[in-house]
């Protein structure tokens, strides 16, 4: 919420069949991944809180997901 970028964010990408296709830790504020066309759930964990987004990937069209967490007081 403060606009600060995060690093060391745990990221998990799961395909429509429920299979984990990627599980990694983002070293910076941007993570680029090349995936086949399909539907994916992308979950990111930071500060003990997970945020998830569903992405529909189409041929020859990039997709993006933005994750925001509330600022810690």
Secondary structure, 3 states (H helix, E strand, C coil): CCCCCCCCEEEEEEECCCCEEEEEEECCCCCCCCCCCEEEEEEEEECCEEEEEEEEEECCECCCCCCCCCCCC
